[in-house]
Amino acid sequence: MKKISLKKIFLFAFLFRLIFAFWIWHPDLNNHIDWGIRFWDYGAKGFYAPESNVWNYTWPNQPPGTIIIFAFIYKLFKFIFSFFWFLNIKIPLFPSLVMLFLEDRLYPALLQLPAILSDLGMAYLIYKILVKWKNVQTARFGAILFLFNPIIWYNSAVWGQTDATVNFFGLLALYFLLNKKLTKSLLAIAISLYIKVSLAIFLPLFAIVIVRQRHKVINIVKSLSFPVLIILGVTLFFSTKVDPATWLYNIYTKKVLTEQLQVITANAFNLWAALTGIHEQPHILKLGPLSYQYWGMVLTGLVLAPIFWKLWRNQDKENIFWSFVLLAFSVWMFKTNMHERYLYPLFPYLTILVARDRKLLPIYWSLSGINLLNLYNFWWVPKVDLLVGFLSFGNRVMPRILGLINLVIFVYLARSRRLFHPNDVS
């Protein structure tokens, strides 16, 4: 039987996602709709200003990169809608119901387009990495595995979140770094952080690989200066009263990083859900001598230290990808204030490892299945009474159990990688 071409598989994955994008989206997308429209009302310099305080939902708490995407998507929506409006006026037989549909559904669907395209982009990068690392069959399997993992398409095409876009640039940065294209790598990670700061957790790993690749200091400085100048140049359009670097620092430290829930767990089925349940509780509460917040920091630090050490001693591809997997899993598992979506950075790198070693598939699908339930929890879309009852019964005991299972999976992976054996560099 003839294999379906990879191009057709990618096209099907795109159309499959597009159908969902026009059908449903998370209420978070209402913020994105509002921010994209009001960017053009307030202008770049007025967008984050205190006097720009009229918002349909919430004050923008995302970096400028995210807002730029939403703003240009709104212009794209206006262009497409105007084109169809022209057809509606000029062609008597043109169905006017199409205009009602586009007016209601087109802009939200377009806002999901960057994430959908990023899904395809990451699958392509996975293919490129694996075809060079192993063979075409493995690369094809990895790309398909990623494209049709429900965690991936549910996040981008149903929920409508930006995680895929952020992680596309993160994976692109590592792809360039593995090929020793330092400037392109640093530009890609800078763009990722300019859209959302979630992949800042990977910066120590990038730093270790860069240093161990023995790039000259002058080359590192030159490569770093280019993305810095690009980001600061774009920020000039936003910054007021102070220089763009200071303005950007203030936005991240006073808005992006602080306007969060500050809870023990923000619906993440992790260690803290297993211990305290899924209900919101402030992470400044004490557990013995320390607050939950500080316990999270201590545990995370204890796990990250051997990850950094093992990567420092061994930079082969397998160890690099495992370092990204274990770091993403560790931060999500042990830090407080984690959302369910913050496990997403694990999946592109784990997909690559699973494609090379299919014995990991049970772990992969277990993590994917539990995280899919985690994404579904509290949102309940699509509404399946059996699943709602499963996750809600007994004062929400299942999130505790699933959090414990995730912890067991983490311990299994850490032991299999001999994470706490510092002299073993495999």
N, C-alpha and C positions, 0 to 999 in steps of 0.2 A: 504494500500500500504506500502510495506516494505521500511524503511528508508535506504538511502545510508549510508554506514559506513563512519565514520569520516576519517579513513585511506584512503579510496578511494577518498574522497573530497580533502584531502591534496595532494594526488598523482596527481589528475587532476589539482589542482592549480599549482603544480610544473611544470607539462608538459605544461600547458597553458603558463606559463611565459617563459619556455625554448624556445618555438616556437618564441616568440617575441625577445628573446635574440639573436637568430641566424638571425633575420630578420633586425632589425634596432637598432641604438643607437645614442645617442647625440654626437655632436662633442667633448664635454668634455672628452669622453672616449679616444680620441686620446692622450690626456695628460697621461692618466692612462697606455695606451699601451707603450708610450715612457718611462715613469718613471720605469715601470716594467722591461723593457729591459735594460735600462741604469744603473739600480741598480747593475746588474751583470758586467757591463762594468767598472763602477767607484768604486765599492765596497761600503760597508756601510760608512766607514770613509771619502771617497771621494765624496759621493753622494751630500751632502749639501755644499761642499767646494766651495769657489769662483772660483777656477780654473776649476771646472767641469761646464763649462758654455756653453757647446754645447748641446742644446735641440731642438728637432724638433718643439716644440710648445712653452711651457712656462717653466720657472724655477719652480721647485717643491715648492709649497706653502702649503703643507699639512704635518701634523706631521708624525713621523716615523712609527706609527702603520699602517697608510694607505699605506705607501710605502712598508712595509713588506708584506702586503696582496698582493699588485700588483706584487711584486717580486716573491713570491712563486706561484702565479697564472701563471706567465710566465714559471716557471719550470714545473708546471703541464701541461701546453700547450705543451712544448717541449716533455715531456714524452708521452702524448697521441698521438701527431703527429708522433713521432718516431715509436710508436707501429703500427699505420696505415701505415706508410711508409714501415715497415717491411712486413706487409701483402701485400702491393702493389707490392713489389719486389718478394716475394715468391709465390704468388698466381697469375697465369697468367690471370685468369678470373676476378680478382679484378678490379672494375671500377675506372679508374684513375681520373675521374671527381670528385670522392670523395675527392681526395687529394687537388685538386684546391679549392674545397669548404671549406675544413678544413683549408687550408693555409690562406684563406681570412676571414673566419668567426669564427673559433674556439676560438682564443685568446680573441677577444672582448666578445664573449658569456661567456667564462669562467670568465672574469673580472666581469660579472654581477652575477655570481653564488653566491658569499657571500651575496649579497643583497637579492637574491631570497630565499636562505636558511634562511636568517634572517626574511623575511616575514613569512615563515612557523614557525620559532621559536617564533616570537611574537604572532602569532595566537595560538600556543600551550600554551604559558604563559597566554594569555587571557583566554583560556579554563581552565587552572589550577586555576587561580584566581577566576573565576566565579563559577566553580563547587564546590569550597570550600565556597564561599560567598553566593551562592544561590542554584542552582541545575544543573543537567546535561543538561536539555533542554536549559536553559539560556546560559550555557557555550558553547554549540554547536552553538547556534545562534550567539553569540559574535565572535567565531572563524571564522565562515563562513562569517559574515558581514565584518570582517577585511580582510580576504583573497581575497574577490571579490570586495572590494571597489576600483574603478578605480584609485583613488589617490595613492593607495598602489602599485598596479602592474604596473601602468604607470611609477612611479618613479624608480622602481627597474629593470623591465624587458624591458621597452621601452627606457626610458632616460638612465638607467644604472648608477644611482648615488649610493653613499655610505650611504645615509640617513638611510636606513633600518638597516644596520649593526650597526651604531652608536646608533640608538634607540633601537635595540634589547638588547644591553648591558645596556642601561639606564633602560628599563623595567625589565630586569633581576635583576638589582641592587635593584629596588623597591620591586620586588617579594621576594628577599632574606631578605630585611629589614623588610617587613611585617611579615615574619616568624622568625624575630629576629636572623638572621644569618649575623651578622655584618661584619665579615671578608670577606665573599663571596660577600656581597653587595658592600663594598668599593673596592674590586678587580674588580668587574664588572664595576663600574662607572669609575674607573681608566683606564680600557681598553677602554671604550667609549671615554674618553677625549684624550687618546693616539692615537686614530684613527682620531678623529675630535673634536674640542673644543666646538661644538655647544650646547651640553647639560650642559655646565657650568652654564647656567641659572637656572638649577634645584638644584645646590649645596646648596643654602639656605634652600630649602625644605627638602632635605636629612638631613641637619644639625639639623633642628628643630625636625624632627621625631626622630633622634638619641638621641638628648638631652631629649626629652619628654618620650622616652622609658626607661629613667633612667639607661642607661649603665654606669658602673663605668668608671671613667676617665682612669684608668690603662688599662681597657679592650679596650677602644676606641683607646688609644695609640698603644696597641699591634696589634689591628685589622688594624689600619692605616699603621703601619710599614711594614706589609707584602706586600701589593700592591706597596708601595713606593719602597721597595727593589727590587721587580720584575721589575718595570718600569725602575729604574735606572740601574739594571743589563742588561736589553735589550739595554738601551741607550748607555752602554759602547761600543757596537759595532759601534756606530755612532760618538761618541764624540771625538773631537781632541783638543789638547792644553789645555783644561780646564776640570774640573771634570764633570761627566755626568749631575749633577743637574744644574750647571751653563750653560752648553751647551744647555740643554733642555729649560731652561728659555730664553736664547737668541733666540732660534729657534721660540718659541711661540711669544715672544714680538717683535722681529725684522722682522719676516717673516710671520708666520701664521696669526697673528692678525692685521698686518699692510698692507699687500699687498692685499687690497680690493678696491672696487670702490670708497668708500667715497662719496656716493650720497644720495639724499633725499629718493628715493626709487629705488631699483634695481629690478624693475619689480614686486614688491609686490602690490597686490590690497588691500592696507590698508588705514589708515587715510590720509597719505601723498599723495597717488595716488588720493584720492578723492579731496584733496585741490589743489594740484599742477600739477596733470596729471602724466602720466607714463614716460614721456621723462626724460632722465638723466640730473640732475642738481646737482652741488656740495652742500653737506649739510652744508657747511660753510656760505651759503647765509643767509642774515638776514630776520627775520620775526618779525618786531617790535624791541624790545630791545635785543633779543637773536637770535642766529643762529638756523636753523632748527635742527641741531644736538643737541643743548642744550635744545630746546623745547622737543625733543624726550626723552631726559634723564629725564627731569622734569615730563612729563606726565607719563612715565613708572614708575618712583619712586612713584608718587602719587597713582598709581593703585596697585603696588606691596606691598606697606606697609600694606593695610588691608588684602591682601592675607596671608602675613606672620603672621599677628596678629591673624586672625581667625584660622589658622592652629595651632598656638601656644596654643590656648585655646581649640581646639577640634581636636583630632587625630583619630576619627573614620574613617573607610575605605572610606566612601563616601566623606567626607570632604578632605581626602588626595588626592583622585583622582581628585576631583574638583579643588583643589589647583594646581595640575599639568596642568590641562586643562586651567584654567584661567591665570596662569603664562605664559604658552606658547603662548596663544592668545594675552595677553597684550603686551609682548615683540615684537611680530611680528606686532601688530597693531600700536604701538606708537613709537617704535625705528626707527631711520632712517637707511639707508643702508641695508634694509631687502630685501632678495631674495624671490622669490615666493616659493621656496622649504622649507623655514625656518618655515612654518606653520606645517610641518610634525609632530613634536613632540606632537602636540595636539591630533592626531588621535588615537594612541593606548589607551590612557586613556579615551578619549571620547567614544570610542567603548565599553569599559567596562561599562561605565555609561549608555549608550544607551541600551545595552543588558539587563540591569536590569530595565530600565524604557523606554519602547518603545514609550512613548509620546514624547521623544526627537528625534525621527527619522526624522521629518521634518527639524529640525535644523541641524542634522547630514548630511542629504543629500543635504541641501542647501549649507553648508560649503564645502562639498566634490565637489559638482558641480561647484561652483565658483572657488575653488582652482584648479580644473582640467582645467578650462578655463584659469586660471592664468599660469599654467604650459605650456599650449599649446601656449599661447601668445608669439609672436616673434619667436618661433621655428617652428610652423605650421607642426607638424608631428602627424598623417598623414594629408596631405594637403586636407582640405575641404573648398572650396571657400566660402561657406555660413558662416562658422565660422570665416574665415579670415576677410571677409567683416564686420561681426558683431562686431568684436573686433577692427577693424581699422577705421571705418567710423567716419566722423566729427572730425578729428584730435584726434582720440582715446578717444572719450567721454565715451565709455563703461567701460574701466578700472576705470574711475572716479565714475561711477554709481555703479559698482560692489564693489569698495572700500567702498562706502557709505553704501551699503547693508551689507557688512562685519562688518562695525562699528555698525550698528543697531543690528545685531546679537550679537555682543559683549556686547552692552549695555543691551540687553534683558537677556543674561546669567548672567551678573553682577547683575542686579536687581533681577532676580529670585533667586540668591544665597545670596541676601541682602548683597552684598560685602561692601557697604558703610554704613552699620549699625554695627558699631564695637561691640555693646553690644549683638548682635544676633550671637551666635556661631554655629548655625545650618549649 
